[in-house]
């Protein structure tokens, strides 16, 4: 079992919040339309990849779907909240994070090490 904090924002090299565009546009008070920006969270990155995964068996599909639901429920919480995952679930989440940018991967490793020391 591993403890993870998937619904907190990821910090960059200078402790700034890493963010990304959502693909939607919002209207500012001045009337200008600008791209909507949202903080990046480990859970949202992992969830997107898990839900796009291909599986070979019904059992694999069910397990990934269940994991996706747990991550999604965690992301819906207003405050950063730890969850515990099995070693197999951790491997799936880590596999999703491994293909991300260096700062994301490094911050994930730091978070895992600090919660599971």
Secondary structure, DSSP 8 states (H G I E B T S, - for coil): -EEE--SSB-B-TTS-B-EEEEEEEEE-TTS-EEEEEEE-BHHHHHHHHHHT---SSHHHHHHHHHHHHHHHHHHTSSS---EEE-HHHHHHHHHHHHTS-HHHHHHHHHHHHHH--
